[in-house]
């Protein structure tokens, strides 16, 4: 799963593996708390998608919107 995440994020080395592992485990724990079925490989796609979003929000937690060069992001 971590390799898929690295491909989606464009990470080519192992420098972020520890961070990505923590994100994956946190997302898995949150998903398990929300659903009433065991979280197995069939739900890995959800973990990957949410992990990408979580990684991309690093350093912008708490931000509600941002605009730069005509691009606007809202959280």
C-alpha positions as CSV (number, residue, x, y, z in Angstrom):
1,X,0.0,0.0,0.0
2,X,2.8,2.4,0.8
3,X,4.3,1.9,-2.7
4,X,0.9,2.8,-4.3
5,X,0.7,5.9,-2.1
6,X,4.2,7.0,-3.1
7,X,3.4,6.6,-6.8
8,X,0.3,8.7,-6.4
9,X,2.2,11.4,-4.4
10,X,5.2,11.4,-6.8
11,X,7.6,10.3,-4.0
12,X,10.6,8.5,-5.5
13,X,12.7,7.7,-2.5
14,X,12.2,6.3,1.0
15,X,12.6,9.6,2.9
16,X,8.9,9.9,3.7
17,X,8.2,6.2,4.5
18,X,7.9,6.7,8.2
19,X,5.4,9.6,7.8
20,X,3.4,7.7,5.2
21,X,3.2,4.6,7.5
22,X,1.9,6.8,10.3
23,X,-0.7,8.3,8.0
24,X,-1.8,4.9,6.7
25,X,-2.2,3.6,10.3
26,X,-4.1,6.6,11.5
27,X,-6.5,6.4,8.5
28,X,-7.0,2.7,9.0
29,X,-7.8,3.3,12.7
30,X,-10.3,6.1,11.9
31,X,-11.9,3.9,9.2
32,X,-12.2,1.0,11.6
33,X,-13.9,3.3,14.2
34,X,-16.4,4.5,11.6
35,X,-17.5,1.1,10.0
36,X,-18.9,-1.9,11.7
37,X,-17.1,-4.5,9.5
38,X,-13.4,-5.6,9.7
39,X,-11.1,-3.4,7.7
40,X,-9.4,-5.7,5.2
41,X,-7.8,-5.5,1.8
42,X,-11.1,-4.7,0.1
43,X,-11.1,-1.3,1.8
44,X,-7.5,-0.5,1.0
45,X,-8.5,1.9,-1.8
46,X,-10.3,4.1,0.8
47,X,-7.2,4.1,3.0
48,X,-5.0,5.1,0.0
49,X,-7.4,7.9,-1.1
50,X,-7.8,9.4,2.3
51,X,-4.0,9.1,3.0
52,X,-3.3,11.1,-0.2
53,X,-5.6,13.8,1.0
54,X,-4.2,13.7,4.5
55,X,-0.6,13.9,3.2
56,X,-1.5,16.9,0.9
57,X,-2.9,18.8,3.9
58,X,0.3,18.6,5.9
59,X,1.4,22.1,7.0
60,X,-2.0,23.5,6.1
61,X,-4.1,22.1,9.0
62,X,-6.6,24.6,10.2
63,X,-6.5,26.6,7.0
64,X,-10.0,27.3,5.6
65,X,-9.0,28.7,2.2
66,X,-5.9,29.7,0.1
67,X,-5.6,31.5,-3.2
68,X,-2.4,31.9,-5.2
69,X,-1.8,32.6,-8.9
70,X,-5.5,32.2,-9.7
71,X,-5.8,28.9,-8.0
72,X,-8.1,28.7,-4.9
73,X,-8.3,25.9,-2.4
74,X,-10.9,25.5,0.3
75,X,-10.9,23.0,3.1
